[in-house]
Amino acid sequence: MNRRNFMKLAAAMGLQSVLPKDSRAATTQPIVNTPQLVRFPEKTDLILLTDRPPQLETPIKYFLNDLTPNEAFFVRWHMAGIPTQIDTRTFRLTLGGHVGRPLSLSLSDLRRQFEPFSLIAVAQCSGNSRSFFNPRVPGGQWGNGAVGNAKWTGVRLRDLLQRAGVKDGAVDVSFGGLDRSAMPGTEPFVKSLDIAHANDGEVMLAYAMNDADLPMLNGFPLRLVVPGWYATYWVKSLNQINVLSEKFHGYWMDKAYRIPDNRSAGESPKQLATQTVPINRHSVRSIFVRPAPGAKVRAGQNVQLQGIALDAGDGIRRVEVSTDGGANWTDAKLDPELAKYSWRRWRFEWWPSTRGNFPLMSRATNAAGETQVTQQSNRSG
């Protein structure tokens, strides 16, 4: 499938899902605050944020699974010029810079010459849930669905760096992919990790997702996986790795994706933080999956509340639920832990005794004693 056919197909599928059958109804009954579902190649119906570049949100019903199906996994690209066809016979990953033996590796080389490595980890967009910020901030107005949990299989970055022979004095490692901006002069999307993090044995180059090839929209044929860190570092369609003898400087590290340098990463419009750092580890958080917001349940009957909780890898140890807006809290039941970088599902049995509206709240605590904050705001969302 070439790029033209890919975009035509995606557009056609989107229009079939979005446009009402009776065009007259659109003038008298406009859709207001209703998620628009679209279907891109290799994907099921997802919530549309933008179509160029594709930003597609996962409906939270899929979070009732331990692992998020590939076809339902959220999509987030920065550049409009995304790859839509790749010749796997000629594709090469290059690793150069401050090394003794620069590498140029085919996909076959990666699969045959290096020990396979797998882990389960959450990928979460840094802007997940941004639409709930108050005051509102610019950026993609995600609900809670810019997150997914998957089994990733590939090659440890450490093994590649060892093969290349990193020289003494290495400081940073940068990563770039095949996506390109449609606007001249836009800086390529390049992220970096310090050399110690890159060598930790868990950062990996994934060629498989839930035991299948990566979907094109999720970074085929390779993507970086940085477990426990926000997915802005999980560079898609990865084809360039560069070892540096000095600190990396680029727009996507020095200007974008920065947060206040404090425990909650919070600030207010009247008092912006003076010190910021690149966003990094996942915050401790929990999300309701069932019932959906605005759902109706029957008074006097049992309702099982369900959700997920995640952190940066210390492990979720407690989730509390409040059914009265935070006045009282009770422990939820946790499902078995899948893996330290996986989310953990939780359940809570509730009997609403009377009719009315109930503000449900949840808060997670991890093994390091970090508890989810109840309010958060910063300029980046």
JOWO-V89418 format. One line per field, one symbol per residue. phi: phi as a letter, one per 20 degrees, with the letter a starting at -180 (. if undefined). Layout:
BEGIN
phi = ???
END
This chain:
BEGIN
phi = .effffffffffffffeefffdffffedcffcldgeeccegmcefceedbdbffccdegfgfefefdeggfdffcbdedfeefcbceffdfcedcbnececgdcdeffgffeecffccbebedcffegmgfefcffcfogefeeeebacbedcacffgffffffmffgnfdccdcccefcfedfnffgfcdbcfffffefndfbdedcclmcggfgfdogeccfcdfndgfgeegelfccccedebffcagfdedeldcgebgeldacgebffedccfgbfgffbccfdbffgnfdcefndfcefcaccbbepfofdbcdccdcmofcccfeeefgffafeefcecbbecdfecfqeceeccbdcdfenedgfecbbbfem
END
